[in-house]
Amino acid sequence: MSIEQALMEQIRFLTPEQQQEVLDFAAFLRQRSAGVSKKKRIPGLHKENAYWMADDFDVPLPDEFWLGDIRLFRSFTACLLTKSIDSDKVL
């Protein structure tokens, strides 16, 4: 049995509303695959665009950030903005 035959067999047992959902989903899949185009990447295309990344970008965030203590989070972000953060205090 082919995939098309198996699909038709399954669709027969669905309600008209469910069949409409299957039809809508199939249309969505066709639209999505039609819109995807594989573009070749060009090395150095945006090298004139400067970017900046903090030296401490990978310092772990304190538990207060994740647990929601906004006062401590504000003091932590103030340290980041002034770049006066001490890694011993963060951990």
C-alpha positions in Angstrom: 0.0 0.0 0.0 1.4 3.4 -1.0 1.5 6.4 1.4 -1.2 8.1 -0.7 -3.5 5.0 -0.3 -2.8 4.7 3.4 -3.5 8.4 3.9 -6.8 8.2 2.0 -7.8 5.1 4.1 -7.2 7.1 7.3 -9.0 10.2 6.1 -12.1 8.2 5.3 -12.7 7.6 9.0 -12.4 11.2 10.0 -15.2 13.7 10.5 -15.6 16.4 7.9 -14.1 18.9 10.4 -11.1 16.7 10.9 -10.7 16.2 7.1 -10.7 20.0 6.7 -7.9 20.2 9.3 -5.9 17.6 7.3 -6.5 19.6 4.2 -5.5 22.9 5.8 -2.3 21.2 7.2 -1.4 19.8 3.8 -1.8 23.3 2.3 0.4 24.7 5.1 3.1 22.2 4.4 3.1 22.9 0.6 3.2 26.7 1.3 6.1 26.3 3.8 8.2 24.1 1.5 7.6 26.5 -1.5 8.8 29.5 0.5 12.1 27.9 1.6 14.9 28.6 -0.7 18.5 27.5 -0.1 20.6 30.5 -0.6 24.4 30.1 -0.9 26.2 31.8 2.0 28.7 34.4 1.0 31.7 34.7 3.4 32.6 38.2 4.5 29.3 39.7 3.2 28.8 41.9 6.3 32.3 42.4 7.5 31.9 46.2 7.4 29.3 45.9 10.1 31.1 46.3 13.3 29.8 44.5 16.4 30.8 44.6 20.1 30.6 41.8 22.6 31.4 42.3 26.3 34.5 40.5 27.6 32.4 38.9 30.3 29.5 37.8 28.0 29.8 34.2 29.2 29.8 34.9 32.9 27.0 32.9 34.5 23.9 34.9 35.5 23.2 34.9 39.3 20.4 32.8 40.7 18.5 36.0 41.4 18.1 36.6 37.7 16.3 33.3 37.3 14.4 33.4 40.6 13.1 36.9 40.1 14.7 39.1 42.8 14.6 42.3 40.7 16.6 44.4 43.2 19.6 42.1 43.0 19.2 41.8 39.2 19.3 45.6 38.8 22.5 45.8 40.8 24.0 43.0 38.7 23.1 44.7 35.4 24.4 48.0 36.8 27.8 46.3 37.3 27.7 44.9 33.8 26.9 48.4 32.3 29.9 49.9 34.1 32.1 46.9 33.4 33.2 46.7 37.0 32.0 43.3 37.6 34.1 41.0 39.7 33.7 37.3 38.7 34.1 36.1 42.3 31.0 38.1 43.3 28.9 36.8 40.5 29.5 33.1 41.2 
